[in-house]
Amino acid sequence: MNRTDYQREILIDEPSDQDLFQGKGHEKTALALSQAISEFQSQDRAIGLDGPWGSGKSSIVEIAEHVLAGKAESGGTKFHFFTFDIWKSQGTAFRRTFLEHLLDWSKQNFPNKRTNLEEIEKQVKGKKRELSTDNQTLLDWYGVLVLLTLPFLPIFYFWARTEYEKYTKPETGSFLYSWPMLFLYGFLFLTVVRAVFKQAAVSEWTPRGFWNALSRTLLIASKQYENQTITQHIRETDPNDFEFQETLHRILETVQNDKNKIVMVLDNIDRLPTEEISQYWSAVRSIFSNNSHGKPKHKNSVITAIVPYDRQHLLKSSDIDDGGHADSPKTDAAISLEKRELFSKTFDEVLYVAPPVMSNSRDFFETKIAQALPHYKNGDELFRTYLIFSAVLTGKNGHFTPRQIISFINDAAGMFSMHQGEFPLTTVAVYICFREKIETNPAILTEPSFLDRKLRKLAPDADIEANLAAILYNVDADLALELLLDSRIAAASISTTSAELYELSISKGFDLRVDEVVQNTASEWISAGDFEQAITNYAELLSEYKGDSKEQIINSMIEAFEEVTSISLLNRSFEPYLLLLSMTNERKHPDLVGKVIKKSLPSKDDVASLDVSDGLAWSDFLSTLRSQLGLVKTDGQFGDALKTISLPKSTNFTLGVASMAGEIDVPLVSYKHVFFGLSDEDNEIINFVSSYSHLGVKSVSELARAKLAKPKDWIDVGNLIIDEIKNYEFEESTKFGDYLDILAAVWLNTDSKKRNEISISNFLKSANLYENLHAHFWADVSHTSLGSAVFIARQQHLDGQLPQTNEHASGSISEEAREGFDWFKSVLVGDIILGDEANNRIAENVIAALQVTAWINQATSSSDALINNVIQKTFSENVPKFTKLSTLLTSFEYLKGLLGADLPQALEKYASNAIHKDDFIEIEVAATPHGILTATQGSKSNGWKKFRRTLEDAFTSKDVEGWRKTFEEEPHELAVFDELLSSGTFKISSPDYRKNYLTVFLRVLRGELTSVEKDVDFDAMFLAIPEEFHSDLFRSIREKLSDVDPAGMERTAEAFPGLLKSSLSEGGPIRSVEKGNVVRHILCTALETNNQKVLAMFIELGRTKVADYIKMSDDPTKDMLKGCMEIFSKAERDRSFFEAVNNVVNGKRKLGYWLPFTPFFVRANSSED
């Protein structure tokens, strides 16, 4: 576009003599006004035009004037309208100004009356004064003398030159002493003397006064003579009411007659400031109030006045007369009537100007904006501008006034032209509509809800907020956005909540400005202590913020953190800094974690003032930090950072840290260096125990784990606590209990070789101890601290024999102490049963003291209820980590009876935590208790699995002799082997084992081995042999059958039922000799001795197989079978069983039997010979 496209024309808002409004309401009001003027022309009258600003009051006056002018052309009276703008004349003498304006207007409109009017004007302007002045310079005698000598200067010059040339010769002397020079000296002397006299005549002698006198002397003029003439018009003050009325009537009498009347329009009184309205209201009333109810002095001096006003605006002035009822209580109706009365008393006629209704507002708008921007041809922008105006500035009645339209167009066109079209016209229109809002609160531009969706569609400017700010500040849009947002972002960053910052984050331009604001103001935040709040707010914002500047904000916050010299742990002030971890990338965590920890560590200057609470605060900080790192899944960097940290050299601080080390899982060994030192004069430990007794055990345990305290330190601490307990009367059970717990912990952590240096024996001889124990714990035998006391006493006297106190020996023991001693003694041996918590505490201490074996040994030799309960807790609810497996195996029977159903679970925990690889070296089969394999059957613990494998290896490695001894001489080992097989899936392929197993079987069958373990499952031992060897074993048995002893067969059927049965028919093909051996040595022996178990096995084989066996036997065997069958028939009384046997042997249908005593095999079939 060209520059001419932005040129504008200013629209003048002038009253119109036409009614442009729908309904012609102004025309009706103007007719009523003209009629009133015509009726009032013979007497003083005032007419009020009541209507709001812009309602067209001035236009009504113009229309009325036009109507009256038309009547004058028809021969009527001509009314001349004199308009006096009160608003423009404010601040001047109202009455004089009014008269002067009226006279000036009258001279122009009534030129034939000019002479008379000028005479009146002279009186109004005031008096005339003339002043004549003649200025002329006068010289004093010194000045005259100086001027008279001036003509002689050339002569003096030549004289002085001649004299100078004479004195140039060496013999003539110096020119300074010549006559010309002496003459000059005299002149200068005369000048100085003259100045001295002048200064003396004026004042006392001063250097400055002399200098001024010398200056006046050299000016040579003494004074000036004045002669001049000045003419002045003297204006006196504003005329009083009488003078004003007289002058006004004279003017009116001069210009008015029957054909010419003046109508005075006193306009714009409602534009005055509220505080000035009352003053001007009185002045206006003075124009037409004099003689308003009487006859005028002259018929041509009648006053007709019109006062347009906005009633609501005038009534805001509290000084306007309210009718004399200011102090009376009024209802709303009464107040309304009084307001009307106020104006009815002032005016003879009040015409109300109704709000205008403009039917063609769009056409009027388009016409006017085309006039204002004659070269701008963007019709769409112009139409949108009208729609914006219509949407925002719609009047109360839903329509506009011409003044509103013209005013809006002038403002919009002026601003659009001033910026040379830099901003869209629609954007300028929005600014004009919301100008007051924007200027009052520029920050409103950053609120997303500032413009609704409709206005954003009408003003489609993508950068409308920035452009509105640019218009406001008259700068570039980028700079405007900076001015607009920076201060708000800075303030919102440290606000008490992040809500304001979040609202700003969705504002236009936030992404562009936020990072720079953080960089520029971070130092101020740190100095003022507001940086923590800023971190909190930005952490909350960034959790949801998706803007482009997210990474820049994070980087700026991390850079600002570098300026933080220290982080206070007081009141958890460190928490905001931990939020930096949630903001940053994982790659930055290691460096950041290290810096956060170092800045939080107390400085060297603070070491002297550090106490336990500071150590506790440090631990709280580390716990919170670790949790935060866990949330962001980088807690592994925590330990790396701690390795670079050296704690302050303060024992109190270390005690505080140690007390929380276990709870927060940050042991003292995690640090690079930890200081702990005690001297003979130090009281840190006692003070710590006294103030933080509940943390004492934790501190002692952690210091011991870190090996910070020397052996002597523990001994000294233990004896100090003993002295406190012996000599102090505890009022609180908690504190007394804490002391007992700490003493137990100190004893536990003292080197076992040095423990006797802690005076436990003297401790147990203190009557005060038992008095306190009974006083605090007799009603609560579950108290863990009572458990600590019992542990100390019982560990010292494991047999439970408590020594008497010193007071017992001296006979000075009190009744309370005696009662406490007897009560504690009963507790010590289990006559009074302790609660679970107390027993558990004893068990924990026994484990920690590595005394489980000693307590078990005591229990197995001389058990009592206390020791049993403690051992039971040791294994069921704790893990005796340092108890050897050999001790467990030795005491298994005791533990089995003690733990009962809890045994498997206890063993499982033990194996998972207490079995060590060295324990398996000492394992022997002979030392393995019966039942432990069953108790650990199915264990998932590697410990018990390895234990089982160790036993399996021991059995696998046995040779022939070893297995012989196991089967024939070591019933315990055989039982262990049997338990190993029955509780697992152990297979043994050793040929030595197979050989010995077969030998044992045959020897039992022959009656050579008569002692057979009845509780051992020999069939399971056979199944431990891999299946591929079974057939060979069966054949070997059949081949080696000979000399079967009837009693041996009975024992074999009892001990080896499955093997015996299987050997009869399995492992084929079976040779004739094998079949014959079975018939001769097994069947015949069974028939002869009526061994029903064995006979049942043959019944189960069936007629077919038995007949085959018999058939393949030799004749002697067959004959022997007949004899044995005959013996059997005579001996068997059970007919059905006999028939079953007979059917199998002789070939008739046999019966089917279920053999419950041979579960190893299947149901008999029903085959037929």
LOTORLUM-658108 format. One record per residue (C-alpha): x, y, z. Coordinates in steps of 0.02 Angstrom, whole numbers, plus 50000, padded with zeros to 5 digits. Layout:
XYZ...
// end
This chain:
500005000050000500495018049972500645030550113499095039350045498095023750087498295028050272497875046550261496365051450362495125065550375494525071350545492645070250564491855085250651490465081150773489285095850742487455097150789486295093050646484755102550594483955086350535483265071850635484245056450580483465044550705482135031550684480445037750747480885056250729480905058650917482115073250907481005082350784479535081050904480575087651048481245101850939479475107150893478995107451077480545117851113480165130350974478385132051037478995135351215480205148651151478815157151057477685157051209479025163751328479595178551221478685191551329479485186951496481065179551574481005160951557482195146051562481995129451471482925113651523483405099951399483655084151502484575069951413486155059351425487745063051334487635060551148485745059751150485615074351026485205089151138486245101051031485425094250874483705097550949484215115650978484805116750797483165109250733482155121150841483165135850775482835129650598480955128450635480895146050710481905152850563480585145850445479215154650544480205170950538480235170350349478335169950356478315186450451478535180150627479805185150760481605180950717482505171750855484385173150863485235158750956486755163551059487695147951119488885149751265490015134551297490215133551485491445119151470492655129451364492545144351481492855135151645494215142751750493805160851701492695174251778491055166951719489955182451717491225194051633491665180551506489825177651468489525196351442491055198251331490555183451222488765190051212489395207451161490575200451030489185189450959487945204050961489125215550866489255202350729487395198450720486755216350748488005227750658486815242550663486915242050853488815241550855489085259050925487945256251073488665239251104490445246051104489975258551238489315244451344490895234551303492005248551371491135247551537491315228851539493175229251498493555242051636494555258451662495995266051560497635272751632499125281251544500955281651608502325292351521504185288051540505765296851467507415286951478509105297051466510875293051529511765305751650513645306451690514485310851856516055322151868517235307251848516365302151689516455319751620518325320651661518645304151572517695309451417518625326451411520295317751410519865306751263520365319551128522105320751205522475302251189523385303851020524505317351091524865306651245525295292151129526615301651031527335309151190527475292251272528285285051115529595298651108530005296151292530115277551269531395279351129532465290251243532465277251379533035263651260534815269651282535725261251426536275277151515534515284751523533745273051653532055264251657530505269951561529425264851710529965280851799529645292451650528335306251649527075297051539527095282451660526925293951810525405301751725524605284451705525005280251885524075295851940522535291451835522465274051908522695280952084521255293152056520135278751994520515268052147520215282652267518555286052180518045267752202518515268052386517415283252418515965275052325516095258952426516235268352591514655278252551513665262352525514235249952660515665243752767517275238352686517275221052605518305214452459516735210752360516015228052402517605236452341517565226252181515775231752147516225249952183517695249152062516545242051928515275255951952516675268951942517285262251776515495263151705515655282351719513735284551712512895288651878511025286151834509695286151697508315298751667506605290851625505205298751520503905286851439501995285351413501045268551443499175265851419498345251951525496565244951533496205239451710494995224551723494185223251889493505207151967491975197751904490445209251917489235205752057487485199452024486705216752013488025223551894487895207951789485995209051775486045227551733487335225051597486435209951527484785219151518485615234051432486335222551299484645214151272483735230751266484975236451136484785221751016483035214951051481425221850982479755215150929480505206950775482155200850849482355190351003483885182151077483845164251140485325160151252485945142151247487055138251397487835122251334488965108451402488725111351588488635092451605490415090951540491145099951689492035090451827490845085151963491675096052093491405111851988489595108951936488805117152089489795133252065489325134951882487555129251914487295144452028488085155851898486945149051761485415151551869485935169651899485725173451714483855170351711483305169751893483225188751924481445195551906480925178951836479245180651925478975199251904478845211651762480455215451670481145232751672480945234051485479995223151365481555221051259482615214951403481695198251418482845183351442482505166651358483785153451406484015135151357485105123951466485485106451396486085094851535486305076851589485285075451747486215059951814487895068551796487315084551878486575075452026488275067752065488755084752135488295084252320488225103352331486755105852213485225111652307484135096852355482615106852400483005109352583482675091452633484435085052648484225079552828482555071152805482445052252786481865048252611481145033552519481685029752341480065037452276480335053052383482115054952321481515053652140480195067052170481455078652253482625076752105481245081851988480785096252103482595102452095482505104951907480695110851904481165124852025482595129751909481715128951741480015134751685479945120551560480925104151559480965094151398481595076351409482675070251266482345051851240483795040051196484005040751008483655026150894484635025950734483875015050599485305016350475486815014650590487775003250469487545015050322488005029750431489555020650495490125015750320489855033450256490835041150397492285028850395492415031350207492565050050241493845047050378494925035150273494555040750094495975030550015495765014250112494805002150001494844985650097492974982750109493124966950213494184975650345492984990450350491484979050371492364968950507492774985350595490924989650598490494972350665491794974350805491084991350848489324984250846489784969050952490724978451087490004996051097488144992651078487215005451184486045001451325484555002351208485424991651078485795005950958487125019350930487165038050926488015047650787489215054650915489735037150968490045032050788491005047850744492035046950902492485028750872492925031650689494005046750731494965036850861495175021450752495625030950594496835042150688497765027650766497755017550605498475032350510499755036350645500475018750634500425019350443499425003250432500704993250531499264985050622497654978850542496184990650555495194977350647496584975850778496544994850800494654993850818494824980850957496074992051045494885006951037493464996351107494504990051254495645004851275495185008751454495354990451506497024988551421497755004851487497135001551664497794983751667498974979851522499214962351591497484958151530498244955651359499134940051422497504931951477496824919551350495034924351394495324942651356494494941151185493074929251153493004917951002491834929550908493004944450919494504933750870493574928650713493114946650674494924952250701495924937950623497624944150681498754929750734499804941650839498374952150905498974952251087500724957651038500044970850918498844977751049500314979151168501324987751032499925000451008499825003151196501685006351220501975013551045503445001751016503814986550909502754971250944504224960951010504734974351132502934976951183502764958651225504334959851330503664975051424502014966251447502574949151507504264950851593503674958751754502184947051766503254931551737504514937451865503154940451994502224924251956503844914351969503974917952155502124918352194501534907252336500744895252210501084890652030499314894851975499754912051909501294905351819500244891751740498984904451678500394914651602501154899351520499694898251398499864916751355500504922651190502364925951198502704916351358503864904451267504844919051198505104928051362505124915751507506904909451485507654926851479506644932151630507324917451729509104921551677508934940051719508054938351887508744922151961510124931452054508834942852134507794927852186509294919652267509774935652360508004938352421507754920052471506414917252338507354904852230506604889852322504844895852282505344898852101505984880852087504374874252162503294884152043504284879451888504354861151939502464860851952502294870151788503514859251690502624843351743501234848351622502054861651514502324856751333503024873251267504574875251160505564883851298505474869351422507284864151401507884882151408506954885051572507734869451647509484874351592509264891851661508654885251829510154873551839511344887751795510534898651928510754884552054512624886152030512514903052117511744895352273513134894152402512244883752532510594874852560509794876252730509164860252810508084869952933506224866652914506584855652763507064870652658508014858852546506444851052470506264863452325508044860152269507674841552255506334845752128507734850552009508014831951989506264829151924506514843351801508184838051727508744824351610509494808651689511184812451608511344827851718510874819151880512594813251937513334830651935511764838652004511574826052147513374829052199513134847852202511494846952298512314836052431513854847052447512844863152458511764855252594513244849852700513614861652846515144872352815516764871652913516314887952998514784879853076515674864553149515814871653325513944874653336513364858153262512354846453371511394830153355509874838753280510944844553134511454826653101509634821353108509174835252986510564829552869509904811652875508144817852839508844827252689509734811752622508174801152646507124813452549508454815052414508544796352394506674795052380506684808452247508034799152152506994783352166505534792352086506604797151937507434779851938509214786151961509504781652143511074772152093511954788952077511604792452260512964780952326514244787552201513934805252261514114800552445515834792952414516494810552385515774817752546516724820252709515594823752857515994838552971517214835453113515874835353245515524820453357513774826753395513394828253210514044810653179512974803753320511434811253239511894804153070512294787053143510634785953233509694787153068510904777552958509994761152970508264768652949508724777952789509904764152730511404775552718512764767552825514214777952885515384767952774514514776052625515464792352655517234796452607517674801152785516724801552949517384809453108517074802153280518144805453431517944805153620519104811753753519064809853940518314827053958516994824953823515204822153877514454820353703513904802353729513064805153897512254821253835511694812053679510984797453777510124809253896509314819753758509084806553623508984790353720507754783053595509104784353460510524777553564510434759353509510404764253326511904775553346512904762753443512534749153315512994760153168514594766553247515074748553280514724743253101515784757653037517154753253164517324771453213517394769253401518914761953488518724747353610519084759053754517684770553696516404756653709517024751353881516964769153945515234772153874514584755953948515244760054122514564777754112512834771254071512954758354212513344772454334511844782154270510694767154292511374763054466511224780654532509744788154440507924786854490507014785554324505284793154316504924787854137504894769654085505394774553909507014782953961507484769254083507144756453948508204766153823509664765853943509514746953962509414744753773510944755653746511934746153878511494729753792512004736953623513654743353693514034726353770513604717653607514734728853504516204727753624517564715553576517154698953660518864698853742518534715953819516744713653875517254708754050517944726454073516164732954070515574731554250514054720654218514354711054381514284727154482512794732454378511864716654431512284719854613511364736554614509764736354715509234752254625509224742354462507954729754525506894742954606506784752154439506494735954342505044731054452504324748554456504314750654269504044733154198503114722154322501474726554235502204724854060503244709154044503214710853854504254726753856505764724853743506884734353864506494721353997507134708953869508764718853859508954718054048508594699454052509854696453913511214705854006510884696254166510634679054089512124680953974513184684854127512414670254224511814657954095511274645654227510014658454291510804659954464510714678654499511974684854630511384694854779511544713654781512774723554885511294729254988510864711055023512604708355093512564723855201510774721155256510234738255194509124732755050507434741155045505804732055034505514738754858507224733054801507004715954881505324713854795506094719354630507554707254650506424692354686505284696954541506714698554418507454682054477505814673654437505834681654266507614675954238507234657554257505554657854169504424656454321503664672654259503414670754072503974685453967502924691853823503374688653642504164705753616505334703753764505824686053713506114691853537507284705653598508284692753699508374681653545509004695953438510364699953563510864681653582511074680453394512054696753387513164691053530513554674653438512914665253589511574654353510512634638653529512954642453712511114645153746510644629153652511944619353748511244626353909509494621953852509954603953808510864601253972509734610554092508234618354009507044631054082505544640454015506514656453978507864648053876506594637553782505574652953738507124662353683507764648153574506034646153501506034664853453507824663253391507314650953257505474654553224505494673453213507344677153187508804669753095510324663853195511484669753058513084665153143512574648053210513504633853124512594620153033513444607253142512654615153296510954614453214511184596153168511754591653343510274600353424509004595353292508014583753402507864597353534507364610353405506144598253324505234595853487505324614353528504754621553362503514608353309502544613753155503644629353138505184618753106505144618452914504904637152904506284640253031507474628852937507074637452774507504654652846509064647752926509694640152763509334655952666510334667052783511474656752895512194641752803513924645252735514944635152613516204630252746514824621752845514694607552720516494602252745516064596152919514494586552871514534567752908513154555352873513294548553047513004565953121511474569253013509934568353123508464557953069507024568653009507994583752947507894578152766506034576052780505884593152865506854601352723506004591352585505504602952443506554617352512506954630652385508474636152482510144632652401510824628852573509734613652602509904608352422511774608352443511604599252608510604585752519511874584852378513264583152507512414568052582512074560752410513914562652368514374554052531513284538952490513804538552309515624537952357515434522352469516334506552416515774488652439516344487852618515564504652656513894498852591514034482552683514284491752845512854503352805511654488952772512244477352909513084487853046512514506253032510644507153055510714526253077511584528752912510364516652831508934526852902509714542852836509934534552667508134528952670507544546652716508624553852578507794542452452506024544752513506134563852521506924566252349507314559152180509064552652217509684538852099511244528652135512064519051994513564512652092513884493952056514504492152234512814497852295511904485652177513014471452230512764474752415510894477352395510734460552304511794452052436510744458852577509154453152490509784435352464510524433952637508894439152715507974426852604509144412652654509024417252837510844422352849510394440252898509114439953031509204458353093508254469152969507734487253003505854487452999505714506452977506764506452819505964505352648507094492952555505984493252403506334512252389508184508052396507924496352248507014509952151508534521452181509454509852062509234515851882507874506051792509054499251660509864488251794508234480851858508074466351736509824460551774509494461051960507884451151940508784437651839510214437051965508984434352106508104420052014509754412051966510464413152142508904406652230509404392252343509214386652521507774398452556507414399152740505564399752785505884413152918507004422352798505614421952668504434429152797505664443352835505964446152650504104447652616504024460652753505584470652705505654468052516503854464652460503984473852297505654466952249505144449252294503564450352190504444458252041505834445352045504544431652019504054436851844504924452651782506564454751691506154442351547506384432251450506454420051595507444404251569506854386951621508114385651763507514402251832505704396351824506164380351909507094389752048505564400452079504434385252092505644374852196506304388252316504914401052326503234392752285503604376352370504284384952526502774396452533501564381552518502504371652645502504385652774500814392852722501604410052686500054418752626500954434852574502054425452453500624414152394499604429652357501004435352242500814419152143498924420952139499204438052062500384430551931498934419951867498704401951814499524404151646501204409951710501224398351861500764383451751502174388351632503384389451779502824372151839502904364851667504684370851641505244363651808506114347051821505214331751888505934332152063505304349752078503594344652016503524330452141504084342052278502694354152227501374340452246501974336352421502014354352473500264356952402499634342552505500404349852662499614366852619497904358952594497954351452766498544367252850497454380652767495784383652850495224397952737494274388652600494184403052479496054406652492496414388052470495354387452313496274402652245497954394352273497354377652208496674385752050498354393852016499334378052049498144364751977497334374351837495544378951886494784396651870495614407951993494944422652090495444440852075496234448352230496674465752284498254464352384498344479252501500004473452571500824474552400500434492252340501974491652231501064480952103499414480952002497724472152024497664454051978496884449751811495604436051777496514425551649496024407451625497104392151596
// end
